[in-house]
Amino acid sequence: MELRGSNQLRVIALSLSIYGYLNRVQSSRRLEREAGRNVEVMWLTGRLVLDHKTIANFRKDNGPAIRKVCAQFVGLFRQLNLFLMPSCN
């Protein structure tokens, strides 16, 4: 990642927030743990692990914007047919 300082932290915190939304991970402490153990999240964050307080503050300070981004993200996935439908076997 070429970003520096607070911009990099915002991008990573937003990425974690979207990951949490899509994977139903609501706890900032759990997102912190996922960033340290889950390979997908390590790739997403460039192996930078934010502490739970940083994640919680970002989510508190940017709640409406995060919800809007998540809604747009889901809309894009639906438009591109990227959501898998559960099988009915």
VEXPABA-462444 format. One record per residue: residue number from 1; residue in one letter; chain; z, y, x of N, C-alpha, C in turn. Coordinates in steps of 0.02 Angstrom, whole numbers. Layout:
> NUM|A|A|Z|Y|X|Z|Y|X|Z|Y|X
...
//
This chain:
> 1|M|A|0|-58|42|0|0|0|0|62|44
> 2|E|A|-43|109|29|-49|169|70|-5|227|47
> 3|L|A|30|218|-8|72|271|-34|134|280|10
> 4|R|A|162|339|8|221|353|48|276|382|4
> 5|G|A|338|369|23|396|401|-8|404|387|-81
> 6|S|A|421|439|-118|439|432|-189|379|408|-231
> 7|N|A|318|426|-211|259|401|-249|256|325|-246
> 8|Q|A|268|296|-188|268|224|-180|322|192|-223
> 9|L|A|380|222|-224|435|196|-264|418|198|-339
> 10|R|A|385|252|-360|366|257|-431|315|203|-450
> 11|V|A|266|192|-406|215|141|-419|248|72|-423
> 12|I|A|292|57|-377|326|-8|-376|371|-15|-437
> 13|A|A|408|37|-454|452|34|-513|412|25|-577
> 14|L|A|355|58|-582|312|49|-641|283|-21|-642
> 15|S|A|262|-47|-585|236|-115|-582|289|-165|-604
> 16|L|A|350|-156|-580|405|-200|-600|419|-194|-675
> 17|S|A|415|-134|-702|426|-123|-773|374|-159|-815
> 18|I|A|311|-155|-794|257|-190|-830|267|-265|-824
> 19|Y|A|283|-288|-764|296|-360|-755|353|-382|-801
> 20|G|A|407|-344|-803|463|-360|-845|444|-362|-919
> 21|Y|A|404|-314|-940|383|-310|-1010|341|-372|-1028
> 22|L|A|293|-388|-986|248|-445|-1000|283|-512|-995
> 23|N|A|336|-516|-955|371|-580|-945|439|-581|-979
> 24|R|A|452|-532|-1021|514|-528|-1060|576|-528|-1016
> 25|V|A|572|-492|-961|629|-483|-916|655|-412|-929
> 26|Q|A|711|-407|-964|737|-341|-983|789|-313|-935
> 27|S|A|822|-356|-899|877|-334|-856|852|-307|-789
> 28|S|A|878|-249|-770|860|-221|-704|886|-265|-648
> 29|R|A|943|-296|-658|970|-342|-607|925|-403|-600
> 30|R|A|898|-428|-655|854|-486|-651|787|-467|-619
> 31|L|A|762|-407|-633|701|-384|-600|712|-379|-524
> 32|E|A|771|-354|-504|788|-351|-433|786|-420|-402
> 33|R|A|816|-470|-436|816|-539|-410|745|-567|-407
> 34|E|A|706|-554|-459|637|-579|-460|597|-551|-400
> 35|A|A|608|-488|-384|572|-457|-329|589|-488|-262
> 36|G|A|647|-519|-258|668|-551|-195|652|-625|-190
> 37|R|A|632|-657|-246|622|-729|-244|555|-752|-273
> 38|N|A|524|-713|-317|463|-733|-351|403|-709|-312
> 39|V|A|360|-755|-292|302|-738|-250|255|-689|-285
> 40|E|A|246|-697|-350|203|-651|-387|229|-579|-382
> 41|V|A|294|-571|-390|324|-505|-388|324|-478|-317
> 42|M|A|334|-522|-268|330|-500|-198|262|-471|-183
> 43|W|A|210|-504|-208|141|-480|-197|133|-413|-233
> 44|L|A|157|-409|-295|150|-349|-335|184|-288|-303
> 45|T|A|241|-299|-272|280|-244|-243|268|-235|-168
> 46|G|A|225|-276|-139|215|-272|-67|278|-291|-28
> 47|R|A|317|-336|-58|380|-362|-29|435|-309|-23
> 48|L|A|427|-254|-57|480|-203|-58|524|-218|-118
> 49|V|A|589|-226|-107|636|-243|-160|677|-181|-177
> 50|L|A|670|-156|-238|710|-100|-262|776|-127|-288
> 51|D|A|829|-88|-279|893|-111|-307|894|-98|-382
> 52|H|A|939|-133|-416|941|-129|-489|955|-59|-515
> 53|K|A|993|-19|-478|1009|49|-499|946|93|-497
> 54|T|A|904|85|-446|842|122|-442|796|104|-500
> 55|I|A|791|39|-514|749|15|-569|775|43|-635
> 56|A|A|841|38|-646|872|62|-708|861|137|-717
> 57|N|A|871|175|-665|861|248|-669|788|265|-684
> 58|F|A|741|231|-653|671|243|-666|655|228|-739
> 59|R|A|679|172|-764|666|153|-833|699|202|-882
> 60|K|A|759|225|-866|794|273|-909|757|340|-910
> 61|D|A|736|363|-852|704|428|-846|632|429|-872
> 62|N|A|600|371|-876|528|369|-894|513|321|-952
> 63|G|A|563|309|-994|555|261|-1049|494|270|-1092
> 64|P|A|482|329|-1122|423|337|-1165|357|327|-1128
> 65|A|A|353|351|-1066|292|342|-1028|280|269|-1010
> 66|I|A|333|232|-994|326|161|-979|302|123|-1040
> 67|R|A|331|139|-1098|309|105|-1160|235|119|-1174
> 68|K|A|213|180|-1162|143|198|-1173|97|160|-1125
> 69|V|A|117|156|-1062|77|118|-1013|74|45|-1031
> 70|C|A|130|16|-1052|131|-55|-1071|86|-67|-1131
> 71|A|A|87|-22|-1180|44|-30|-1239|-29|-26|-1219
> 72|Q|A|-46|19|-1174|-116|25|-1151|-136|-37|-1111
> 73|F|A|-90|-63|-1072|-103|-123|-1032|-117|-182|-1078
> 74|V|A|-76|-191|-1129|-86|-246|-1177|-152|-236|-1214
> 75|G|A|-167|-174|-1234|-230|-160|-1268|-290|-178|-1224
> 76|L|A|-288|-161|-1161|-341|-178|-1115|-349|-254|-1108
> 77|F|A|-293|-289|-1101|-295|-362|-1097|-326|-393|-1159
> 78|R|A|-308|-366|-1218|-337|-392|-1280|-411|-378|-1283
> 79|Q|A|-431|-318|-1263|-502|-299|-1263|-543|-345|-1217
> 80|L|A|-514|-365|-1162|-548|-407|-1113|-537|-482|-1126
> 81|N|A|-502|-498|-1181|-486|-568|-1200|-451|-605|-1143
> 82|L|A|-402|-573|-1113|-366|-603|-1057|-301|-637|-1078
> 83|F|A|-281|-629|-1140|-221|-664|-1164|-241|-733|-1185
> 84|L|A|-203|-782|-1164|-215|-851|-1183|-182|-866|-1249
> 85|M|A|-218|-899|-1292|-190|-920|-1357|-156|-986|-1347
> 86|P|A|-97|-996|-1377|-63|-1061|-1371|-104|-1116|-1405
> 87|S|A|-103|-1174|-1374|-142|-1229|-1402|-106|-1257|-1463
> 88|C|A|-143|-1281|-1511|-115|-1309|-1573|-130|-1383|-1576
> 89|N|A|-105|-1420|-1528|-118|-1493|-1527|-70|-1530|-1569
//
